Amino acid sequence: MALLACAGETVLPVGQDAGSISDAQLPDSGSPDDAGVASDAGEDASVADSGAPDAGEVDAGDVDAGQADAGSNPACGFDQLGPADGPRVVLTSHPFTSDPQVPGTTIRSLSLAPDATLTDVGQRLDVGTRVARIAFVPRGDVALVLGEDGTLVSVRVSGPQDLAIIDQVTLPPAGYGDLTLLPDGQTVVVTGTNSTSGGGLSTVRLACDGHLTVDTALFFPLRLANGAALAPDGVTLWVAGGQALFDPQDLRDVRVLALQPGGGFVERGAFDIFTDYLSAENVALSPDGTTFMVPNGLDFSNEADELAVLTVSGETLVSAARLTGLTNLTQVLFAPDGATLLASRAESNRVAVLTPGALGWTVVGEIAGIGLATQMAMVTRGSLSGLTLVPSVDTNGMSNVARLAVDAPGTVRDLGQLDLGMGFEQIPEAIAITP
């Protein structure tokens, strides 16, 4: 088993200029009270002491206000992947501070080595918003950080110890929890949840220097838009949302959209999957695009904690199964093999493992002791393909990032965890790994 390490912390100089990144290369790369029923997921791991002082921070106010032209959006290589087996940068968010009344607005960088060693390099960056989701461009040198309030921040990532804010934009008033990066690496589709016309999909352009522009003309209105998943063709987008059990009513809760040549989307179909209210900030599409998973994490829904298994046929959906009893279901994530699905269960403090069999998709195991498991991030290529990182909190209040390895379809090993420290301000949530 690979060992985990925790390095000393480094402080970024305040006001560091993000500079130009057009020629950059791939870098070297809930409430905590509910964690009490979790067991220690990392008790078999050898972990160095993480009791370093709080990491240095960069003030989010140092942002270049310049804007890029969203009209041409010239290609600049963000879509080019780096080596499959090099070191990777991991970013995770901290939604709390030492004062429970003050939200956390920092992200923290970790280093993932080719042997699966995970190291805390002690670097934090204040992005000025409580983070809902993080994603990297394929090349890995820019991260897109989405705030719950609709603030989208671009961050230069020159290495695990070299982070800098480039730009930020503000999206329409809504609740935000998901973003999708299109294949060009420069177009970001962000879903905003709102019961009014403010809800829907925003298109944001990423310029070669990392600046952001909201293309307001391409806004696609969709009430109560939730999670989205892009099909392998890079054109078809499956979206949970649009359902409204109030006037004007619309019982259909899943949409299939098609990307237009000039940008923006048109609706190709709508489907009524759940009869009651649905909330799915995350949905998952299998690597071959044939299976679509929609979890319902809405506590007051009569269909809460249910996972809809849907078969995709062109632009239509066929209900294949409905899995029940997955309490506290938050995120679902396909492994690259397409035959393993991980499902995080926050207050149940575990990650369920599902695989298809003669009777369809079933739960074949669970990794317990992953406290408050919500978001997950997975390596999808190279020798670490299937390695999954899960932000977690142990029973004793120790925050950590758990490591899971998908060895074969339905077979998942717990590789132990990297401890991040005690206290509210150490609790991690959103997470992303350079591709």
N, C-alpha and C positions, 0 to 999 in steps of 0.2 A: 504494500500500500504506500502511495506517495505521502510524504510528510507535508504538513502545512507550516507556513512560516509567517511571522509578523515583523515587518521591518520598522525602524524608527520613522518618525513623522517629519515631513518637510513642509515649510510654509511657502506658499506662492507669494511673490511680490505683489502687493496691492497695486491695481491699475496696470497690470501687464497688458501690453498691446497684443491683440490677437493676430495682427499682421495678415499677410496674404498667404493663402494655402493652396493656390491653384496648381502648384507643382509639387505639393506634398506627397509623400509616400505613405504606405501603410505603417502605422506606428509599431514599435516593439510591444509587439503586443504579447385601521382597526384599533383596537385598544389593547395595550400590552397586558392588561389584567387577565385576559382570556388564555394566556399561555400556561396557566398553572397546571393544566392536566397533561402537559406534554412530558414525555420522557426525554432524556438527553440523547440526541441523535448522534452526537460525536464522541461518545464515551470510549469508542474503540480507536479513535484517531490520536495520533501524536501531534499535539498542537503547541506551538511556542506561546509564551506569555504575550497577551495583547494589551497589557495594562499601560500602554503609552498614553501620554496626555492627549487632550483633544487636538484634532488635526487643524492645521492652518487653513484659512479661508480667504477667498478672494471676494471682494465686494461686487455684487451684481450690478451696481450702478455704473460701472465702467464699461459702457456699451457704445460702440460706434453707431451713430444714428443714420448713417448712409443707407441708401436703398438701391437695390439692383433692378434692372429692367426685366420685368417678367415676360415681356413679349417674345424675345428671341430665345432666352435661356440656352445659350450655346453649350454644347457638350464639353465637359471638362474632366472626364475620367472617374467621377465618383462611383460609377457602376462597375469599375474594374476591381476584382477580388485580388487580395494579396496571397502570399504563400499559405497553403492549407494547414501547415504544421508548425508555424512560427508561434512565438509568444503572443498572447492576446491581452487586451485591456478589458477590464470589467468595470462597469459603472453601476453603482447602486444609490438609491436615494435615502434620505433620513427625514421622515415626515414630522418628527417631533423635536422639541428642544428640551432643555432641563426644566423649563417652565411649561407645564401641560396646557396652559392657556395660549401659548405662543407657538404657531406652526413652524415646523422645520422647513428650510428652503435650500438645503445643501445636497450635493451629490458627492460621492466618495469613490475613489479609484482603487482598484485592486489589480494585481497582475496574475495572469493564468499562464503557467509554463506548459510546454509540450508534454511534460510527464504528469500533468494534472495537478501539480502543486499550485496552491492558491496563496498569494501573499498580499498582506495589507501594506501598501506603501505609505500610508499615513497622509494621503493627499485629499483635501476637500475643496470644493468650489461652491460658493454661494450663488445660486442662479436666480434668486429673488422671487421664487414662486414655489408653492408646495407641489412636488412632482407627482404626476400621475403615471407617466410612461416615458421610457427612454428607448431610442433606437439609433443604430449606427448606419451611416451610408455604407454600401458594400466595401469601399476601399478602406474604411475604418478610421479615417483621419478627421471625421466630423461626426459629432453626436447631436441628435435632435432631442431636446428635453421638453416635454409637454407638461405644463402646469394644470392643476385642477381648475384654475380660473380662466383657462384659455390663453395663457401666455405661452408662446412657443419660442424656445431659446436654441440658437445654434452654438455649439461649443467645439472649439478646435481641440483635437486630441493628438498631440505629437508624441505621446508616450504616457505611461501611467502616472508620471510625476510632472507632466507638462500639460495642463488644462487651461484654457482661456475662453472667455465668452467672446463671441464674434458679433452676434446681433440678436434681436428679439422683436417679435410682433405680437399683436393682440387680436384674438379671434372674436367672433360675435358672442354675445352673452349666452352662456350655456354651461352645463357641467361637462367636463372633458375627462376621458379615460382611455382613449385608444387613438393610435395613428398608424398609417400604412404608408410605406415608402414604395413608390412605383419603380419599375426596373431601370429607368434612366438614372436613378440615384439622386435626382434633383427635383422630383415632384413628390410632395408630401400631402397625403389626404388625411384630414383630421376629423373625427366624428364628435359632434357636440350634441349633448342630450338636453332637449328643452321641449316643453309641451306646446310651445308657440312656433312661429315661423323662424325663430332664431335657431331652432334645432336643425341639424343637417350636416353635410359634408363640406368642409372648407378645403380649397386647394391652395397650397403654399409652394412658391418657387424657391429653390435654393440655388443661388448664383455661385460661380466658380470661386469667389472670394469668401463664400460662406454666409453672405447676407441673404436675408429672407424678404419675400414680397408676397402678400396675400392677394391672390387673383380673385377679387370679389365678383367678377363677372361669371366665374365658374362655380359659384356656390350652388350646391344642390340641396334644396330644402327637404327635410325629412324629420317629422316630429319624433321625438324620443329615439333618435338614432343611437345605437349602441356599438358593439364591436363589429369589425369588418375583417374579411379575409380575402386576399387576392389570389385568383386562380393561377395555375402554372402558365397560362397563355399571356399573363401580364395585362390583360384587357378586361376580364370579367371580375367584378367585385361583388362578393356576397356580404350583405349587411343585415344584422339584426336590428330591427327598428321599424317605425312607421305605425305601429299599433296604437290605437287610441280608443279607449272604452268610454269616451266622452265626445260630445259634438265638436266638430264633425267626426263621427265614428269611422273607424277603419279597423277591422278585425285582423288584418294581415300583418304579421310581425317579422317576416323575413323578406328582403328584397334582393333581386339580382340586377346589378347595374352593368352597363357597358361603357368603357372608356372611349371617348370620341377622339378622332385624329387631332383636332385642335385643342384637346383638353376638356375636362368636365365629363359629366356622366349623363346617360339617359337610362330610364328604367325599362328593363326587359320583362320583368315578371314580379309578382308578389304572392306570398304564400301565408296561409294561416296555420301555423305550427302549434302554438300554445293557445288554449282556449281562454286562459286567464292572463293576468299581467305577466310581462316578461322583462327581465333585466339581465343583459348579458354583455358586460363590458369587454369580454373576450370571447371570441369564437375561433374554431380551428378547422382548417381544410387540409385533408390528407395531401402528401406530396404529389400524388398522381391526380389530385383534383376530383376524386370520385366519392369521397365521404366527407360530409359536413357535420360538425359537432356544435350544438348550441346548448350551453348550460344555462339554467334558470337559477340565478342567485338571489332572487327577490323574496325576502322572508315572508311577506304578507300574501304572496301569490298562492293559490290553491295547488299550483304545480311547482312550488319551490323545491329546490334540491333535486330536480329532475334533469336528465341529460337527453336531449333529442338527438338520435342518430339518423341522419338523412343521407340518402343516396342521390348523387348528382348525375343527371343525364342531360347533357347540353345545358340549357338554361332552365331546366325544371328540377324540382325536388320531389323525392318519394320518401315517405316516412318508413324507415327500416326497423326502428325499435325505440323504446322509451325506457331508459334506465332510471330507477328510483332508489331512494335511500341514500343518496350521496349528499349527506347533510353538509351544510356550510361550503357548498361547491363554489369555487371562485374562478379558477382558470383551467383550461384544457390545452394540451400541447402535444402535437404529434412528434414522434421520433422520426429521423430520416428513413427508417425502414418501412414506415407507413403502417406497421403492424403492432405498434406500441403507442398507447396514449397515456399521458400522465395527467392526472386531475388533482389540483391542489384543493385542500379542504381546510379553510382557515381555523375556525374554532374547534375543529376536530383534531387539529395538530397532526396532520398526516397528508401524504400524497398517495392517491390510489393509482394502481397500475391496471390498465385495461388492454385486452387484445381480442381480435376476432377469432371465433371458433365455429363449430358446426351450427351452433344456435345463435350466432351473431356476436356482437361485442359484449364482453362480460368483464367484471372485475376479477383479476387473478391474483392480486396481492396488494399490500399496502406497506408503505414505509412510514412507520410511526415515529413520534418524537420530533417532528418538524413543526415547532410551535408557530401558530398564526401564519401558516403557509398561504400566501396569496399568489404573488407573481412568480414566474419561473423564466429562466433563459437557457437556451440549449445551443451547444455547438453542433452544427449541421454538416460539417465536412472535415476531412483529414482524419488523423489517427484518434482524435478525441471525439469523433462524431457520436452524438448521443449523450455526451456529458452534460448534465443539467445542474444549474445552480439555483438554489431556492433560499431567499431571505427568510430568516427564522428567529424565534426567541425561545430559549429553553425555560424549564420550570423555575430555575433559580434567577431568571431575569437576564441571563447572558444572551446578548444578541449575537447572531452568527450568520454565516452563509453555508448552507448544507450542500454537499456534492453528491449527486447520484449518477451512476453509470448504467446506460442501457447496453447490456451485453448481448442480448438476443431478443427476438420478439417476446414481449411479456416478461422478460427477465431483467430486473433492475437491482443494482447493488448500491448500498449506502457506503460511500467512501469517507465519511466523516465530515467534519465542519471546520471552518475558520472562525474563531471567536473574534468579535469586534469590540466587545467591552460591555460594561454594565451601564444602566441609566437610560432614561427615555431618549436622549439625544443619539444613542447608538443604534436604536431600532431601525432596521433596513426595510425597504418595501419594493419600490420599482427596481428593475435590474435589466442589464443588457450586456452582451458580449460582442466584441468585434467579430465580424463574420470570418 
